[in-house]
Amino acid sequence: MNRLMMAGRTAPSGLAWADLTAKALFFVLTAAVLIDPGASNLEGKAPELRVVAYPLLAVTVPVIWWVWWRHRAPFPWLVDLLVTLVCFTDLLGNRANLYDTVVWFDDWMHFANTGLLAAALVLLTMDRETRRIRAVERAVAFAAPASIGWEIGEYFAFVHGSPERTVAYTDTLGDLALGTLGAATAAVLVHTLWRHGRLLWTDPLVTGARARPY
C-alpha cells in the first residue's frame, strides 16, 4: 500500500461530512439566489455570474479528482472543503447583508477567501518537506493574478456602473493587498501545521508535485 493511500486513511473522520454539509448549504444558497436575488442582497452585484461561476468552482476539485486522480489517490476532502467555503461564505455574507452593514467584512473576505484558495493550492501541489519560503512564493504567485482577475471581473460586472466607482481605485488596492497577505498567511499557517505534526495525512496529488526541500 503506497503512502498516499495510508495518508488518506488517517484523515479526520468528520472531514468528509463537513465538506458535504458545506457543499449542500452552498447549493441551497445558490438556489435561493436564483429564486430571488433581492432576498440574497445581490441585486446589482452580478447574481447571474455568481450562480454560474461559484457552482463551477465548487465542483472543480471533485471533477478533476474523478477524471485524473481517483485510481491513485483518496479524495482530497480538506482541499475541497476550503474551495467550497470560498463560495459558501460569499453567498452567506451577502444573504446576511454583512457586506453592507459590517464595515470590515469585505476586507476580511478578501483576506480569508484568497487565503483559503492559496492553502488549497499548497496542499494540492506541495510536500510537507517544502521550505516555508517556497510555500509562500507559490501562494503569492497564485494570489496576485487571482486577485487582479477578481477585481477586473468585479469592475466590469457591476462596479463601473455604480456609485462605488468613485472610490473603486482605493478599494481595489486594498483588496489586492489583503488578498496577497491572506495567501502568504495561509501558506505560513499550513507550513507551521506541518512542522508541528499536523496535517500529516495530506500529500500532494498533482503528478510530480512532491517538492524538493531546497
Residue pairs with C-beta under 8 A, 6 or more apart in sequence:
3 203
4 72
4 73
4 74
4 203
4 205
5 73
5 74
7 74
7 200
7 201
7 202
7 203
8 73
8 74
8 75
8 201
9 74
9 201
10 200
10 201
11 74
11 77
11 78
11 201
11 202
15 77
15 78
15 81
16 75
16 77
18 77
18 81
19 77
19 78
19 80
19 81
19 84
22 81
22 84
22 85
22 88
23 58
23 80
23 84
23 88
25 88
25 92
26 54
26 58
26 84
26 87
26 88
26 91
27 55
27 58
29 40
29 88
29 91
29 92
29 95
30 51
30 54
30 55
30 91
32 39
32 40
32 95
33 40
33 42
33 47
33 50
33 51
33 91
34 51
37 43
37 47
39 95
40 47
40 91
40 94
40 95
41 94
41 95
41 97
41 99
41 100
42 50
42 94
44 158
44 162
45 94
45 157
45 158
46 154
46 157
46 158
49 153
49 157
50 90
50 91
54 87
54 90
54 91
55 87
57 83
57 86
57 87
58 83
58 84
58 87
60 83
61 76
61 79
61 80
61 83
61 120
62 75
62 80
65 73
65 75
65 76
65 205
69 205
73 203
73 205
76 123
76 124
76 202
76 205
78 123
78 199
78 202
79 120
79 123
79 124
82 116
82 117
82 119
82 120
82 123
83 116
83 117
83 120
85 113
85 116
86 113
86 116
86 117
89 109
89 112
89 113
90 109
90 113
93 99
93 105
93 109
98 105
99 105
99 106
99 109
106 175
107 174
107 175
107 178
110 147
110 174
110 175
110 178
110 179
110 182
111 178
111 179
111 181
111 182
111 185
112 182
113 182
114 143
114 146
114 147
114 178
114 179
114 180
114 182
114 183
114 186
115 182
115 183
115 185
115 186
116 186
117 142
117 143
117 146
117 183
118 139
118 140
118 142
118 143
118 182
118 183
118 184
118 186
118 187
119 139
119 186
119 187
119 189
119 190
121 138
121 139
121 142
122 135
122 138
122 139
122 186
122 187
122 190
122 191
123 190
123 199
123 202
123 204
124 204
124 205
124 206
124 209
125 138
125 204
125 206
125 209
126 134
126 135
126 138
126 204
126 209
126 211
127 203
127 204
127 209
127 210
127 211
128 194
128 199
128 200
128 202
129 211
129 213
130 191
130 211
130 213
131 213
131 214
132 187
132 188
132 191
134 211
134 214
135 187
135 188
135 190
135 191
136 184
136 187
136 188
136 191
138 187
139 183
139 184
139 186
139 187
140 180
140 183
140 184
140 187
142 183
143 179
143 180
143 182
143 183
143 184
144 176
144 179
144 180
146 179
147 175
147 176
147 179
147 180
148 176
150 175
150 179
151 172
151 175
151 176
155 168
155 172
159 165
159 168
164 171
190 199
193 199
194 200
204 210
204 211
